[in-house]
Amino acid sequence: MATKVPPISKVFFLSLLLIIFTFLQPSLSEFCNALDKIALLDIKTQFKNPSILASWDPTTDCCYWTNVLCEQKDYRVYSLSFSYGDLAGPIPPQVGDLPFLQLLNFHKYPKITGSIPATIGKLGRLRFLEITWTGISGPIPDVFATLKSLEFIDFSYNSISGTIPASIGYLPSLGGLRLDRNNLVGPIPASFGEFKAADFYMYLSHNQLSGTIPASLSKLRLSYIDLSRNKLVGDPAPLFGWEKTTQLLDLSRNKFAFDLTNVRFPKRLVSLDLNHNKMTGSIPAEVTQLRLNLFNVSYNRLCGKIPYSGSLLKFGFYLVGRIEEIKDRESYRDGDPRNRED
Ligand SMILES: *[C@@H]1O[C@H](CO)[C@@H](O)[C@H](O)[C@H]1NC(C)=O
């Protein structure tokens, strides 16, 4: 049985509640999580309070700040995205203190320098990680064992050095990887054969990667693969095969040495660039059955007749150019200085 509360006490309690509510009002009406706010203000301080972060005012709700997005249901910060502006210096390690982050993006900041902070390894919910066109250098931190939600990594157009961490290959949900235009060295990890996505795409061009194409890569279901402008050697056979789904294959400007004569290219291929390698043999007749928009086998060591029919007909002028080139190859062979330039 409830005890009877005299009316005067009811009024008193109501007033008390009202007073408490009035005092707590600023924080109650704020959606921003207090811990997220602390992390964001730390990031602002680390960047030395740049003008593009003027809206990051501690007295306002961080869910309304620029470059920040909060979840609808729990108001945790899930996206931190910067492109263009005046950010400079290293990426603050405090980006790792936003545990609900799904997207982290820095795009076009030549004055952002230093290396990628290892604290991103704390972002277990991260799905999209994009650091592109910045002055970032140093190695890729090997923190991917804890980043199981990653769907897309883009570190293109930076000055990243060192080798590619094998742990990237074991990301269960990764659908695309861009590490092109950096200073990466060493091999393509064999673990890259583990990517499960149906239309995986991989851009590793414009680095100094060396070694052969790992045999495990034959398991990949690729849509686009660009390995151009590296120092890769051997036979790229793991990337060939009529049943493969690859549409773009760019292996140009490497040191691949193999006989092209009996290669079977993926049947859906629309772009095939093999220029500047050390291929021998002749162009397989089967390429005329592909719906190619780009076909470039120049600067190799090919010989024999060009199968001048099917899709190759549309390359008329260029192919004539290439016939000349192939003849050049025949006559120069070892004396041609261009053989040494790649
Ligand atoms: C083929 O590649 C060579 C070498 O990079 C280039 O000079 C030529 O313009 C390319 N041709 C076509 C048709 O793409």
The ligand as an ORCA input file, in Angstrom:
! r2SCAN-3c Opt
* xyz 0 1
  C      50.901      1.920    -75.018
  O      51.920      2.141    -74.056
  C      52.984      2.939    -74.508
  C      54.027      2.968    -73.403
  O      53.523      3.511    -72.235
  C      52.479      4.316    -74.851
  O      53.540      5.106    -75.327
  C      51.390      4.199    -75.901
  O      50.836      5.476    -76.126
  C      50.302      3.253    -75.439
  N      49.351      3.068    -76.523
  C      48.045      2.969    -76.328
  C      47.211      2.817    -77.538
  O      47.542      3.024    -75.234
*
